Every structure is written in C-alpha cells, then in structure tokens.
Amino acid sequence: MVVFEVYLVPGADAADILSEETRRETQAKILTHEEAVRVGFVGLPEPEDREMRIIAVSHRYLSWIHRALEMSAAVHKFRVHELDT
C-alpha cells in the first residue's frame, strides 16, 4: 500500500484532488487526518498549516496517483509513503 500526504491550495475543494474516474479505477481512499487515524493509520505526520488529506491506494497505482496529483490545481504539495503490508 502507498499513502500520499496531500496539502491543498487555500480555498481548494478536497473533492477536486482526484477525478471521479481516477478514484473509481484505482479505488483510492481519500481521508482527513482524523479519519485516517480512526481507521488505524499510525505514525502519520500532523497536518501543517494547510488543509491535508491522506490518500491510500494499492502500490500498483503509485505512478497514476502521483501524476494525477502533480496535475491537480487543488494540490499545493504532497509526499509519498510506502507501507509494508
């Protein structure tokens, strides 16, 4: 599994991070920090001074999500964390 730590541009809508098609095809889960902690993600960094989302997705979709985030106008910056499963 891969987790993306995504920081939004001020005023951006989190629904615009990934297209509906990308979410459907990759089965990406987009969570707030609180939701991610509640479902069992541990060791997540605390959100910085911007709105943050966590995207969890299968490792095979790493490149797809990476490209989508690079092209998204809603994304200020992001970091990738690969998890051992």
Secondary structure as GFF3:
##gff-version 3
##sequence-region A 1 85
A	DSSP	beta_strand	2	8	.	.	.	ID=ss1
A	DSSP	three_ten_helix	14	16	.	.	.	ID=ss2
A	DSSP	alpha_helix	20	26	.	.	.	ID=ss3
A	DSSP	beta_strand	29	31	.	.	.	ID=ss4
A	DSSP	alpha_helix	33	38	.	.	.	ID=ss5
A	DSSP	beta_strand	52	57	.	.	.	ID=ss6
A	DSSP	three_ten_helix	59	61	.	.	.	ID=ss7
A	DSSP	alpha_helix	62	71	.	.	.	ID=ss8
A	DSSP	beta_strand	75	82	.	.	.	ID=ss9
###
